[in-house]
Amino acid sequence: MENRVRVRFAPSPTGPLHIGGVRTALYNYLFAKQNNGDFLLRIEDTDQTRFVPGAEEYIIEAFKWLGLNFDEGVGIGGDYGPYKQSERKPMYKQYALDLVAKGKAYYAFDTAEELAQKRLEAESQKTTFQYDCKTRQSLRNSLSLPQDEVQRLLDNGEAYVIRFKFDEGQTIEFDDLIRGHIKMESSLLDDKVLYKSDGMPTYHLANIVDDHLMHISHVIRGEEWLPSCPLHVSLYRAFGWEDTMPKFAHLPLLLKPDGKGKLSKRDGDRLGFPVFPLQWQDPKSGEISSGYRESGYLPEAVVNMLALLGWNDGTEQEIFSLEELVNKFSIERISKHGAKFDLEKAKWFNHQYLQKVSNSDLAKVYLDELNTKNIATTIDKVEQVVGLIKERCSFSNELWAQSDYFFVAPTTYAEKALKKRWKEGMGAIMTTISEHLKAIEDNDWAQKAEDFLMQYIQSNELNMGQIMNCLRLAVVGDTKGPNMLDIMRVLGKDEILLRLDTAIKNINL
């Protein structure tokens, strides 16, 4: 176990999972798998005031959909459980008390009102109040109060928190695998609360204790945690765990499409794209936020897209299977700079992956949609149609818009195309064509029909584009669609003739 790579994804169940969090989990997954290591799921629910029902289940379902499987953790089990911090609650207090005993932390008895007053006083002097090495001696804590007074307060059950004690005038140094060597002066840092008056640890204490007990070798997380890292490094050293302290890597932010600030749910709402892997309904407000799954994205496309938002392998390659990502991923090639979210690129990725889906698999999905529209057809026909039009689609929910005419005859005809193509006398020409098409024997009818059309247009010195587009208008209702021979082959002789005769009658009314 000593040199084994072990990483964790440790979300808080406070709502839906942002795609920035998904990318963090993905990088952890790739790093673990590349090194034959372990990928853990730990739920950090120490802040019960922010707990949202259904969020934990949402997180687990999202990763199942994405195909990123955890080796141990919540819902899976393992040798280092429980993997939910609320179930580990009893152990944290002793670790906080150990730090107090070592002189690395202290009791603070200040009330919320007293601290609020300190902040107001600081604001009136145009400064900011911070509980630190410069102010703690003037506040109510076990460093400023006499020992017997501290004991009396504890014996009386007075509410307290336990704060970390930063020594004055120290330089805290550590290495980050992405950012390089980092230094921070201890005098600039506030004495963070480690253990709260409600008996729950803060994120900082629980996170360090759990990472240590779970033998986490690398902490790969978002750069928003970089300011907390000096405290976390100091906690490892205070506990005497520096030799087994994990290596840190702080990932760049996912930015808005214009690059100005962190990508948020509001950006997705405003610009019309999801920022969550799955659809989410807020249990309080009932508000529904869109998800990549429900928007028609394929999980492989989402994984590929997210992998390249902040990392590349140094080549021009853009399409990577999960196996290729595992083989090629390296922390050294993660950018220090934020990555802009690009909606058009996201669609492009989905288009690429949709083309990889077999026609038979896509036909099954499309047949379900056709059934909801009460359209009677066969799976063979749907598979033929999918093969002809899927390259025109980026999402499976675009199949209908690209192929409705294969299942429903047109009742209207594109006005602009009619004006441009259906000139005087076209009805007579189409009538002649229809009569000839009807006379062609059924065997290999579509190919023979095309051969006739080519010969007819050339021998009568007609405009090829005009005639073929008018035929397409009659059959499709517009000038869109794949090769006309393919359309004729799928629809068959009877349907083509019916549509052609209907168009001749309706357009020439």
C-alpha positions in Angstrom: 0.0 0.0 0.0 2.9 2.3 0.8 3.7 3.6 -2.8 0.3 2.9 -4.3 -1.5 5.7 -6.1 -4.7 6.5 -4.3 -6.9 9.5 -5.2 -10.3 10.6 -4.2 -13.2 12.7 -5.5 -14.8 14.3 -2.5 -17.9 16.3 -3.4 -20.4 17.9 -0.9 -24.0 16.9 -1.4 -25.2 20.5 -1.6 -26.8 20.3 -5.1 -26.2 19.1 -8.6 -22.6 18.3 -9.7 -21.1 21.1 -11.8 -19.1 19.9 -14.9 -16.1 21.6 -13.4 -16.4 19.0 -10.6 -16.8 16.2 -13.2 -13.6 17.3 -14.9 -11.8 17.2 -11.5 -13.1 13.7 -11.0 -12.1 12.7 -14.5 -8.5 13.9 -14.0 -8.3 11.9 -10.8 -9.7 8.9 -12.5 -7.3 9.1 -15.4 -4.3 9.5 -13.1 -5.3 6.6 -10.9 -6.0 4.2 -13.8 -2.7 5.2 -15.6 -0.8 4.3 -12.4 -2.8 1.1 -11.6 -4.1 3.0 -8.5 -7.4 3.4 -6.7 -10.1 6.0 -7.4 -12.3 6.7 -4.3 -15.7 8.5 -3.8 -16.0 10.2 -0.5 -19.0 12.4 0.4 -18.0 15.4 2.5 -21.2 16.3 4.3 -19.9 17.9 7.4 -21.9 21.1 6.7 -25.4 19.8 7.4 -27.0 23.2 7.0 -26.2 23.0 3.2 -27.2 19.4 2.7 -29.7 19.0 -0.2 -31.8 15.8 -0.4 -31.1 13.7 -3.5 -27.8 15.3 -4.2 -25.7 12.3 -3.2 -27.8 10.0 -5.3 -27.4 12.4 -8.2 -23.6 12.4 -7.9 -23.5 8.6 -8.0 -25.9 8.3 -11.0 -23.9 11.0 -12.9 -20.7 8.9 -12.7 -22.5 5.7 -13.7 -23.8 7.5 -16.8 -20.3 8.9 -17.6 -18.7 5.4 -17.2 -16.2 6.6 -14.6 -16.3 3.8 -12.1 -15.0 4.2 -8.5 -12.9 1.4 -6.9 -14.1 2.1 -3.4 -16.2 4.6 -1.5 -19.9 5.5 -0.9 -22.2 2.9 -2.4 -19.2 0.5 -3.1 -17.5 -0.1 0.2 -13.8 -0.7 0.9 -11.3 -1.2 3.6 -11.2 2.5 4.8 -14.9 3.2 5.4 -17.2 4.7 6.2 -16.8 7.0 3.2 -19.3 9.5 4.3 -18.0 12.1 6.7 -21.1 12.4 8.8 -20.7 8.7 9.6 -17.1 9.4 10.7 -18.1 12.2 13.1 -17.0 10.7 16.4 -13.3 10.4 15.4 -12.7 14.0 14.4 -12.9 15.6 17.9 -10.0 13.5 19.2 -7.8 14.7 16.4 -8.7 18.3 17.1 -8.0 17.8 20.8 -4.6 16.2 20.0 -3.7 19.5 18.2 -4.7 21.5 21.2 -2.6 19.3 23.4 0.4 19.8 21.1 0.0 23.6 21.2 -1.0 23.6 17.5 -4.6 24.6 18.1 -6.7 26.3 20.8 -10.2 26.8 22.2 -12.0 30.0 21.2 -15.0 31.0 23.2 -15.9 34.2 21.2 -19.6 34.4 20.4 -20.9 35.2 16.9 -22.1 38.6 18.2 -18.6 39.4 19.6 -17.0 38.6 16.3 -19.6 40.5 14.3 -18.8 43.5 16.5 -15.1 43.2 15.8 -15.8 43.1 12.1 -17.9 46.3 12.3 -15.1 48.1 14.3 -12.6 47.1 11.6 -14.9 48.3 8.8 -15.3 51.7 10.5 -11.6 52.0 10.4 -11.5 50.8 6.7 -9.7 47.6 7.6 -10.7 43.9 7.6 -10.9 41.9 10.8 -9.0 38.6 10.8 -8.7 36.1 13.7 -4.9 35.6 13.5 -1.6 35.9 15.3 -2.0 39.7 15.6 -5.5 39.7 17.1 -6.0 36.5 19.0 -4.5 37.8 22.3 -7.2 40.4 22.5 -10.0 37.8 22.0 -11.6 35.2 24.2 -9.6 32.0 23.7 -7.3 29.6 25.6 -4.3 31.6 24.5 -5.4 34.9 26.0 -7.4 33.7 29.0 -6.0 32.3 32.3 -5.8 28.5 32.3 -8.3 28.2 35.3 -10.8 30.4 33.4 -10.4 28.2 30.3 -11.1 25.1 32.4 -14.1 26.7 34.1 -15.6 27.6 30.7 -15.1 24.0 29.5 -16.5 22.5 32.7 -19.5 24.7 32.4 -20.2 23.5 28.9 -19.5 27.0 27.3 -19.8 26.9 23.5 -16.4 26.9 21.8 -14.7 26.2 18.5 -11.2 24.9 18.0 -8.9 27.0 15.8 -5.6 26.2 14.2 -2.7 28.2 15.6 -0.4 29.7 13.0 3.0 30.6 14.4 4.0 34.1 13.6 6.9 34.8 11.2 7.0 31.4 9.6 7.3 30.7 5.8 5.1 27.9 4.7 6.5 26.2 1.6 5.3 23.3 -0.5 5.3 22.1 -4.1 2.3 21.9 -6.4 2.5 19.5 -9.4 0.9 22.2 -11.7 1.8 25.5 -10.0 5.4 24.7 -9.0 6.9 25.9 -5.7 4.6 28.0 -3.5 5.5 30.1 -0.4 3.2 31.8 2.0 3.9 33.9 5.1 2.1 32.5 8.2 1.4 36.0 9.5 -1.0 36.6 6.6 -3.2 33.6 7.4 -6.2 33.5 9.7 -6.5 30.9 12.4 -9.2 28.8 10.7 -11.8 26.9 12.7 -11.1 23.2 12.7 -13.9 22.0 15.0 -17.3 23.7 15.3 -19.5 24.3 18.3 -22.1 21.9 16.9 -19.7 19.0 17.3 -18.9 18.7 13.6 -15.4 19.2 12.1 -14.9 21.8 9.4 -13.9 20.8 5.9 -10.2 21.5 6.7 -9.9 19.1 9.6 -12.1 16.3 8.2 -10.4 16.5 4.8 -6.9 16.1 6.2 -7.8 13.4 8.7 -9.7 11.4 6.1 -7.0 11.7 3.4 -4.4 10.5 5.9 -6.5 7.6 7.1 -7.5 6.6 3.6 -3.8 6.7 2.4 -4.5 9.3 -0.3 -1.3 9.7 -2.3 -2.3 12.7 -4.5 -4.9 15.4 -4.0 -6.0 16.7 -7.5 -8.6 19.4 -7.0 -9.7 22.8 -8.3 -7.6 25.9 -7.9 -10.2 27.5 -5.6 -8.6 25.3 -2.9 -5.1 26.7 -3.5 -5.5 29.4 -0.8 -6.4 26.7 1.8 -3.4 24.6 0.9 -0.9 26.3 3.3 -3.3 25.4 6.1 -3.6 21.8 4.9 0.2 21.5 4.6 0.5 23.0 8.1 -2.0 20.5 9.5 -0.1 17.6 8.1 3.0 18.9 9.7 1.3 19.6 13.0 0.0 16.1 13.2 3.4 14.7 12.4 2.3 13.2 9.0 4.5 15.2 6.7 6.3 12.0 5.5 3.1 10.6 4.1 1.5 13.9 3.0 -0.1 13.6 -0.4 1.2 15.5 -3.4 -1.0 18.4 -4.4 -2.2 19.5 -7.9 -4.5 22.4 -8.3 -6.5 22.5 -11.5 -7.3 25.6 -13.6 -10.8 26.9 -13.6 -13.5 26.2 -16.2 -14.3 29.7 -17.6 -17.3 31.3 -19.2 -17.3 31.2 -23.0 -15.9 34.7 -23.1 -13.2 33.8 -20.7 -14.3 36.4 -18.1 -14.8 34.5 -14.8 -15.8 31.0 -13.7 -18.4 29.1 -15.6 -21.7 29.2 -13.6 -25.2 27.8 -13.8 -26.4 31.3 -14.8 -24.1 31.2 -17.8 -25.7 28.0 -19.0 -29.2 29.4 -18.4 -28.3 32.6 -20.3 -26.6 31.0 -23.3 -28.6 27.8 -23.5 -26.3 25.0 -22.6 -26.1 22.6 -19.6 -23.5 23.0 -16.8 -24.6 19.8 -15.0 -24.2 16.2 -16.3 -27.8 15.2 -15.6 -31.0 17.2 -15.3 -31.6 18.5 -11.8 -34.8 19.6 -10.1 -34.3 21.8 -7.1 -36.2 20.1 -4.2 -37.2 23.5 -2.7 -38.0 25.7 -5.7 -38.9 23.0 -8.2 -36.6 24.8 -10.7 -35.3 22.4 -13.4 -31.8 22.8 -14.7 -30.8 21.0 -17.9 -28.3 18.2 -18.1 -26.0 16.9 -20.8 -27.7 13.5 -20.8 -31.2 14.9 -21.3 -29.9 17.4 -23.9 -28.8 14.4 -26.1 -25.1 14.3 -25.4 -23.3 11.0 -25.4 -21.3 10.3 -22.2 -18.2 9.5 -24.2 -18.4 12.9 -25.9 -18.7 14.7 -22.6 -15.7 12.9 -21.1 -13.6 13.6 -24.2 -14.6 17.3 -24.2 -13.9 17.8 -20.5 -10.5 16.0 -20.8 -9.3 18.6 -23.3 -10.6 21.6 -21.2 -7.3 22.2 -19.5 -5.1 19.4 -20.8 -3.7 18.2 -24.1 -1.2 15.5 -25.1 0.9 17.8 -27.2 -0.5 16.7 -30.6 -3.3 17.8 -32.8 -5.4 14.7 -31.8 -8.8 15.6 -30.4 -10.8 12.4 -30.3 -9.7 10.1 -27.5 -11.3 7.0 -26.2 -11.3 6.6 -22.4 -8.6 4.0 -22.8 -6.5 6.4 -24.9 -7.0 9.2 -22.3 -5.8 6.8 -19.5 -2.7 6.0 -21.5 -1.8 9.5 -22.5 -2.8 11.6 -19.5 -0.2 13.5 -17.6 -0.4 16.1 -14.8 2.6 17.8 -16.4 0.5 18.8 -19.5 -2.3 20.4 -17.5 -2.5 24.1 -18.1 -2.0 26.7 -15.4 -4.5 28.9 -17.1 -8.3 28.7 -17.1 -10.0 26.9 -20.0 -12.9 28.6 -21.8 -16.0 26.5 -22.3 -16.9 26.4 -26.0 -20.5 25.3 -26.8 -19.9 24.8 -30.5 -16.9 22.6 -29.7 -19.1 20.6 -27.3 -21.6 20.0 -30.1 -18.7 19.1 -32.4 -17.5 16.4 -30.0 -21.0 15.0 -29.8 -21.3 14.9 -33.6 -18.1 12.9 -33.8 -19.3 10.4 -31.3 -22.8 10.1 -32.8 -21.2 9.0 -36.0 -19.5 6.1 -34.1 -22.9 4.8 -32.9 -24.0 1.8 -35.0 -27.0 2.4 -37.3 -28.8 -0.4 -35.5 -28.3 1.0 -32.1 -29.3 4.5 -33.2 -32.3 3.1 -35.0 -33.6 1.5 -31.8 -33.4 4.9 -30.1 -35.1 6.6 -33.0 -37.8 3.9 -33.3 -38.9 4.7 -29.7 -39.3 8.4 -30.7 -41.3 7.4 -33.8 -43.6 5.2 -31.7 -44.4 8.2 -29.4 -45.4 10.0 -32.6 -47.7 7.1 -33.5 -45.8 6.4 -36.7 -46.0 2.8 -37.8 -42.8 1.7 -39.5 -40.2 -1.1 -39.4 -36.8 -1.2 -37.7 -35.2 -2.1 -41.1 -36.5 1.1 -42.6 -35.5 3.2 -39.6 -32.0 1.7 -39.8 -31.8 2.6 -43.5 -32.9 6.2 -42.8 -30.4 6.6 -39.9 -27.6 5.5 -42.1 -28.5 8.2 -44.6 -29.0 11.2 -42.3 -27.0 10.7 -39.1 -23.9 12.6 -40.5 -26.2 15.6 -40.6 -27.0 15.4 -36.9 -25.0 16.3 -33.8 -27.7 14.9 -31.4 -30.1 11.9 -31.7 -33.0 14.3 -31.0 -32.2 16.0 -34.4 -33.0 12.8 -36.4 -36.7 13.7 -36.8 -36.0 17.2 -38.1 -33.6 15.7 -40.7 -35.8 12.7 -41.8 -39.5 13.4 -41.0 -40.3 13.2 -44.7 -39.3 9.5 -44.8 -42.2 8.7 -42.6 -44.8 11.5 -43.3 -45.5 12.8 -46.8 -45.2 16.6 -47.2 -48.3 18.7 -47.1 -46.6 22.0 -47.9 -43.7 22.9 -50.1 -40.8 25.3 -49.4 -42.0 28.6 -50.8 -38.6 30.0 -51.8 -37.6 26.8 -53.5 -40.9 26.7 -55.4 -40.4 30.3 -56.7 -36.9 29.5 -57.8 -37.4 26.0 -59.3 -41.0 25.3 -60.1 -41.4 27.5 -63.3 -44.2 27.5 -65.8 -44.5 24.2 -67.6 -42.9 22.2 -64.7 -46.2 20.5 -63.9 -46.3 19.0 -67.4 -42.7 17.8 -67.2 -43.3 16.2 -63.9 -46.4 14.5 -65.2 -44.4 13.0 -68.1 -41.7 11.9 -65.6 -44.3 10.3 -63.4 -45.8 8.3 -66.3 -42.4 7.0 -67.2 -41.5 6.1 -63.6 -44.7 4.2 -63.3 -43.9 2.1 -66.4 -40.5 1.0 -65.0 -40.6 -2.6 -63.6 -40.4 -3.0 -59.9 -37.2 -5.0 -59.8 -34.3 -2.6 -58.9 -36.8 0.3 -59.6 -34.8 3.1 -57.9 -31.6 2.5 -59.9 -33.6 2.2 -63.2 -35.6 5.3 -62.3 -32.4 7.3 -61.8 -31.0 6.0 -65.1 -34.2 7.1 -66.8 -34.1 10.6 -65.2 -30.5 11.2 -66.3 -31.3 10.1 -69.9 -34.5 12.1 -70.0 -33.0 15.3 -68.8 -30.0 15.1 -71.2 -32.0 14.1 -74.3 -34.5 16.9 -73.7 -31.7 19.4 -72.9 -33.3 20.3 -69.6 -31.7 21.9 -66.5 -30.4 19.0 -64.3 -30.5 21.1 -61.1 -34.0 22.4 -61.8 -35.5 19.1 -62.6 -33.9 17.1 -59.7 -34.7 19.8 -57.2 -38.4 19.9 -58.3 -38.5 16.1 -57.9 -37.0 16.5 -54.5 -39.5 19.3 -53.6 -42.4 16.9 -54.6 -41.1 14.0 -52.5 -39.5 15.8 -49.5 -41.3 19.2 -49.5 -38.0 21.0 -49.5 -34.6 20.9 -51.2 -32.9 19.2 -48.2 -31.9 15.6 -47.7 -29.4 12.9 -48.9 -28.9 11.6 -52.4 -32.2 11.4 -54.3 -31.5 7.8 -55.4 -31.2 6.8 -51.7 -34.5 8.5 -50.9 -36.2 6.8 -53.8 -34.8 3.4 -52.7 -36.0 3.8 -49.1 -39.5 5.1 -50.0 -40.1 2.8 -52.9 -42.0 3.1 -56.2 -45.6 3.5 -54.9 -44.8 6.2 -52.3 -42.6 8.2 -54.7 -45.4 8.1 -57.4 -48.0 9.0 -54.9 -46.0 12.0 -53.6 -45.2 13.1 -57.2 -48.8 13.1 -58.3 -49.9 14.9 -55.1 -47.4 17.6 -55.7 -48.4 18.0 -59.4 -52.0 18.5 -58.4 -51.3 20.8 -55.4 -48.6 23.0 -56.8 -50.5 23.7 -60.0 -53.8 24.6 -58.3 
